[in-house]
Amino acid sequence: MIIESRVYARAGLLGNPSDGYFGKTISISVRNFGAHVSLYETPKLRIEPQDEDQNVFRNIYDLVERVHLTGYYGGERLIKAAIMTFYDYCESHHIRLKNKNFTIGYRSSIPRQVGLAGSSAIVTATMKALMRFYEVEIPKEVLPSLILKAEKEELGINAGLQDRVIQVYEGCVYMDFDQKIMASKGHGFYEAIDLSLLPNLYLAYKVSLGKVSGTILNTVRERYEKGDPLVVETLAEIGGLAEIGKKALQEGDLKTLNEAIDRNFDLRKKIMDISESNLEMVQAARRCGATAKFAGSGGSIIGTYTDDAMLTRLIIDLKKLGARVIKPYII
């Protein structure tokens, strides 16, 4: 039997990047893109490498292009980290795994390193496949923390819980990572938001902007841990925008929601360096009349628009900047 596991991209609608700092976020699952893992029983345990995992290139130009697009590491390390973390969880919970092996492979259509959670999607899909293969139940609210552990402790990737929560729960989810809740429960408070409450949303991304998000967020982490007042206070305000946005959605208050989305980016800009290529996407979208903020760590933006005419302007104007605009497909 072949086990198939698919996990989708995500976009942070409000509150990011406060999720790594006991904040609050609202995130959506973007089913336009996904990571797909296949797993089946075999005599030996084998991880099938993808193109980005192999060290064979057509020429030096191919090597340079691939490193710019996917970084120095492929998805193989993500699968290994997921397997290690799954095993450690089972050991610590006295779950005896059946003595059988598997071959696992993956493919992904999620644009790489533009803040759409492509790495965590591979880890999440792997974890879900392993649970089915070994018939192990991991509580839904616990699974995102386990996935984050694989990335942070095994691979040293600086990240928060938001991506893993939405990729486990899907749809649209409000998340509260209050320190007291996290300490008492080991996970945050997660609440699904009715998709019918969502306004018109667009997503735009530049593949050429690929950067490793953990590296981008490292300076903020250092300043936060040192108690930098500007960073601590700004992140707290960013997190508060998710709560404001949740109430605005429930009350149909689009004006307040739009203000919160724009404010999210403007606050982020106070504590993080924004590249000119990223900034021009936000500025172009706002000139069209749309709201705009980062969907993740950079390279992609998300916002609201009023009608098809505005969406057309977004598509045309952002295409001039080398960006693709889509309507996120959410279920």
Secondary structure in CASP SS format (residue, H / E / C, confidence):
PFRMAT SS
TARGET T0000
AUTHOR 0000-0000-0000
METHOD secondary structure of the structure
MODEL  1
M C 1.00
I E 1.00
I E 1.00
E E 1.00
S E 1.00
R E 1.00
V E 1.00
Y E 1.00
A E 1.00
R E 1.00
A E 1.00
G E 1.00
L E 1.00
L E 1.00
G C 1.00
N C 1.00
P C 1.00
S H 1.00
D H 1.00
G H 1.00
Y H 1.00
F C 1.00
G C 1.00
K E 1.00
T E 1.00
I E 1.00
S E 1.00
I E 1.00
S E 1.00
V E 1.00
R E 1.00
N E 1.00
F E 1.00
G E 1.00
A E 1.00
H E 1.00
V E 1.00
S E 1.00
L E 1.00
Y E 1.00
E E 1.00
T E 1.00
P C 1.00
K C 1.00
L C 1.00
R E 1.00
I E 1.00
E C 1.00
P C 1.00
Q C 1.00
D H 1.00
E H 1.00
D H 1.00
Q C 1.00
N C 1.00
V C 1.00
F C 1.00
R C 1.00
N C 1.00
I H 1.00
Y H 1.00
D H 1.00
L H 1.00
V H 1.00
E H 1.00
R H 1.00
V H 1.00
H H 1.00
L H 1.00
T H 1.00
G C 1.00
Y C 1.00
Y C 1.00
G C 1.00
G C 1.00
E H 1.00
R H 1.00
L H 1.00
I H 1.00
K H 1.00
A H 1.00
A H 1.00
I H 1.00
M H 1.00
T H 1.00
F H 1.00
Y H 1.00
D H 1.00
Y H 1.00
C H 1.00
E H 1.00
S H 1.00
H C 1.00
H C 1.00
I C 1.00
R C 1.00
L C 1.00
K C 1.00
N C 1.00
K C 1.00
N E 1.00
F E 1.00
T E 1.00
I E 1.00
G E 1.00
Y E 1.00
R E 1.00
S E 1.00
S C 1.00
I C 1.00
P C 1.00
R C 1.00
Q C 1.00
V C 1.00
G C 1.00
L C 1.00
A C 1.00
G H 1.00
S H 1.00
S H 1.00
A H 1.00
I H 1.00
V H 1.00
T H 1.00
A H 1.00
T H 1.00
M H 1.00
K H 1.00
A H 1.00
L H 1.00
M H 1.00
R H 1.00
F H 1.00
Y H 1.00
E C 1.00
V C 1.00
E C 1.00
I C 1.00
P C 1.00
K C 1.00
E C 1.00
V C 1.00
L H 1.00
P H 1.00
S H 1.00
L H 1.00
I H 1.00
L H 1.00
K H 1.00
A H 1.00
E H 1.00
K H 1.00
E H 1.00
E H 1.00
L H 1.00
G C 1.00
I C 1.00
N C 1.00
A C 1.00
G C 1.00
L C 1.00
Q H 1.00
D H 1.00
R H 1.00
V H 1.00
I H 1.00
Q H 1.00
V H 1.00
Y H 1.00
E C 1.00
G C 1.00
C E 1.00
V E 1.00
Y E 1.00
M E 1.00
D E 1.00
F C 1.00
D C 1.00
Q H 1.00
K H 1.00
I H 1.00
M H 1.00
A H 1.00
S H 1.00
K H 1.00
G C 1.00
H C 1.00
G C 1.00
F E 1.00
Y E 1.00
E E 1.00
A E 1.00
I C 1.00
D C 1.00
L H 1.00
S H 1.00
L H 1.00
L C 1.00
P C 1.00
N C 1.00
L E 1.00
Y E 1.00
L E 1.00
A E 1.00
Y E 1.00
K C 1.00
V H 1.00
S H 1.00
L H 1.00
G C 1.00
K C 1.00
V C 1.00
S H 1.00
G H 1.00
T H 1.00
I H 1.00
L H 1.00
N H 1.00
T H 1.00
V H 1.00
R H 1.00
E H 1.00
R H 1.00
Y H 1.00
E H 1.00
K C 1.00
G C 1.00
D C 1.00
P H 1.00
L H 1.00
V H 1.00
V H 1.00
E H 1.00
T H 1.00
L H 1.00
A H 1.00
E H 1.00
I H 1.00
G H 1.00
G H 1.00
L H 1.00
A H 1.00
E H 1.00
I H 1.00
G H 1.00
K H 1.00
K H 1.00
A H 1.00
L H 1.00
Q H 1.00
E H 1.00
G C 1.00
D C 1.00
L H 1.00
K H 1.00
T H 1.00
L H 1.00
N H 1.00
E H 1.00
A H 1.00
I H 1.00
D H 1.00
R H 1.00
N H 1.00
F H 1.00
D H 1.00
L H 1.00
R H 1.00
K H 1.00
K H 1.00
I H 1.00
M C 1.00
D C 1.00
I C 1.00
S C 1.00
E H 1.00
S H 1.00
N H 1.00
L H 1.00
E H 1.00
M H 1.00
V H 1.00
Q H 1.00
A H 1.00
A H 1.00
R H 1.00
R H 1.00
C C 1.00
G C 1.00
A C 1.00
T C 1.00
A C 1.00
K E 1.00
F E 1.00
A C 1.00
G C 1.00
S C 1.00
G C 1.00
G C 1.00
S E 1.00
I E 1.00
I E 1.00
G E 1.00
T E 1.00
Y C 1.00
T C 1.00
D C 1.00
D H 1.00
A H 1.00
M H 1.00
L H 1.00
T H 1.00
R H 1.00
L H 1.00
I H 1.00
I H 1.00
D H 1.00
L H 1.00
K H 1.00
K C 1.00
L C 1.00
G C 1.00
A C 1.00
R E 1.00
V E 1.00
I E 1.00
K C 1.00
P C 1.00
Y C 1.00
I C 1.00
I C 1.00
END
